[in-house]
Amino acid sequence: MDKQVIIAISREYGSAGHEIAEKVAKDLGLKLYDRNMLDDISKDKDIHIDYLEKYDEKPKKLFSSRKVGAYTNSIEEIIAEMQFDYLREKADTGESFVIVGRCAESVLSGRSGLISVFILGNPEVKLKRIMNKYHLNETDAAAKIKRHDKHRKQYHNRHSNGKWGDSRLYDMCINSSRLGPLKTAEVIKDYIKEIIDNL
């Protein structure tokens, strides 16, 4: 691409947001960043990857962490900032990419090539997807969805300028249950191409 484009995709758990992000990145020939960025951070900082993954996109524990000035002892906060710095550095190089989660619509706000998308889904469709994917019964799948979305909301609202899922924070919000993951990806790609043409 001649112009830098950064596609930030946030998603509800079970909405197939990651699958859609993979499709968009592949079809547009862009690098996809998600948990894989932890591999680079692990090598650069000489921190074991399992340790980083344990605290990835997790809200900080309020009763076991404290902050003095600009410094914190919260592992969750430190790892979040490592990822935010990583994204800023990638963006500063002029690279175009797709990023899943990590509050990218706020972390990279103000960049002309940033396009932010929030993917949601109907409860019954998300429930069925999680039941099938993880071989769970309905009760356990519902609990898993509730737990993951709660953590994502807490994490996002801690590090962002707006509320998780608030349509005013994103360029596009789309319900993947209406068209399915593949056609949803096509709609997102069409939207992205229109924006690129007008950058």
Solvent accessible surface area in square Angstrom, and as a share of the most:
residue,aa,sasa,rsa
1,M,113,0.50
2,D,153,0.79
3,K,88,0.37
4,Q,50,0.22
5,V,0,0.00
6,I,0,0.00
7,I,0,0.00
8,A,3,0.03
9,I,1,0.01
10,S,8,0.05
11,R,25,0.09
12,E,33,0.15
13,Y,21,0.08
14,G,9,0.09
15,S,0,0.00
16,A,11,0.09
17,G,2,0.02
18,H,68,0.30
19,E,81,0.36
20,I,1,0.00
21,A,0,0.00
22,E,84,0.38
23,K,60,0.25
24,V,0,0.00
25,A,4,0.03
26,K,166,0.70
27,D,59,0.31
28,L,29,0.14
29,G,67,0.64
30,L,23,0.12
31,K,108,0.46
32,L,29,0.14
33,Y,8,0.03
34,D,17,0.09
35,R,117,0.43
36,N,60,0.31
37,M,1,0.00
38,L,0,0.00
39,D,64,0.33
40,D,64,0.33
41,I,7,0.04
42,S,15,0.10
43,K,162,0.69
44,D,109,0.57
45,K,104,0.44
46,D,132,0.68
47,I,45,0.23
48,H,125,0.56
49,I,46,0.23
50,D,88,0.45
51,Y,90,0.34
52,L,0,0.00
53,E,60,0.27
54,K,130,0.55
55,Y,37,0.14
56,D,4,0.02
57,E,26,0.12
58,K,75,0.32
59,P,28,0.17
60,K,45,0.19
61,K,121,0.51
62,L,129,0.64
63,F,207,0.86
64,S,80,0.52
65,S,20,0.13
66,R,165,0.60
67,K,116,0.49
68,V,93,0.53
69,G,68,0.65
70,A,89,0.69
71,Y,175,0.66
72,T,38,0.22
73,N,80,0.41
74,S,4,0.02
75,I,55,0.28
76,E,11,0.05
77,E,14,0.06
78,I,63,0.32
79,I,4,0.02
80,A,2,0.01
81,E,79,0.35
82,M,38,0.17
83,Q,0,0.00
84,F,4,0.02
85,D,67,0.35
86,Y,22,0.08
87,L,0,0.00
88,R,84,0.31
89,E,110,0.49
90,K,54,0.23
91,A,3,0.03
92,D,102,0.53
93,T,102,0.60
94,G,42,0.41
95,E,51,0.23
96,S,21,0.13
97,F,0,0.00
98,V,0,0.00
99,I,0,0.00
100,V,0,0.00
101,G,7,0.07
102,R,3,0.01
103,C,4,0.02
104,A,1,0.01
105,E,10,0.05
106,S,13,0.08
107,V,22,0.12
108,L,1,0.00
109,S,62,0.40
110,G,84,0.81
111,R,73,0.27
112,S,102,0.66
113,G,6,0.05
114,L,30,0.15
115,I,1,0.01
116,S,6,0.04
117,V,0,0.00
118,F,7,0.03
119,I,0,0.00
120,L,57,0.28
121,G,8,0.07
122,N,44,0.22
123,P,101,0.63
124,E,111,0.50
125,V,50,0.29
126,K,17,0.07
127,L,35,0.17
128,K,133,0.56
129,R,59,0.21
130,I,5,0.03
131,M,57,0.25
132,N,94,0.48
133,K,131,0.55
134,Y,88,0.33
135,H,166,0.74
136,L,52,0.26
137,N,87,0.44
138,E,106,0.47
139,T,104,0.61
140,D,68,0.35
141,A,0,0.00
142,A,47,0.36
143,A,51,0.40
144,K,38,0.16
145,I,22,0.11
146,K,155,0.65
147,R,116,0.42
148,H,58,0.26
149,D,24,0.12
150,K,114,0.48
151,H,59,0.26
152,R,38,0.14
153,K,104,0.44
154,Q,79,0.35
155,Y,6,0.02
156,H,7,0.03
157,N,44,0.23
158,R,111,0.41
159,H,39,0.17
160,S,18,0.12
161,N,130,0.67
162,G,21,0.20
163,K,129,0.54
164,W,41,0.14
165,G,30,0.29
166,D,37,0.19
167,S,71,0.46
168,R,209,0.76
169,L,44,0.22
170,Y,18,0.07
171,D,75,0.39
172,M,31,0.14
173,C,52,0.31
174,I,24,0.12
175,N,37,0.19
176,S,0,0.00
177,S,25,0.16
178,R,189,0.69
179,L,90,0.45
180,G,21,0.20
181,P,27,0.17
182,L,110,0.55
183,K,131,0.55
184,T,0,0.00
185,A,0,0.00
186,E,74,0.33
187,V,54,0.31
188,I,0,0.00
189,K,16,0.07
190,D,85,0.44
191,Y,70,0.27
192,I,0,0.00
193,K,100,0.42
194,E,108,0.48
195,I,43,0.22
196,I,30,0.15
197,D,111,0.57
198,N,122,0.63
199,L,78,0.39
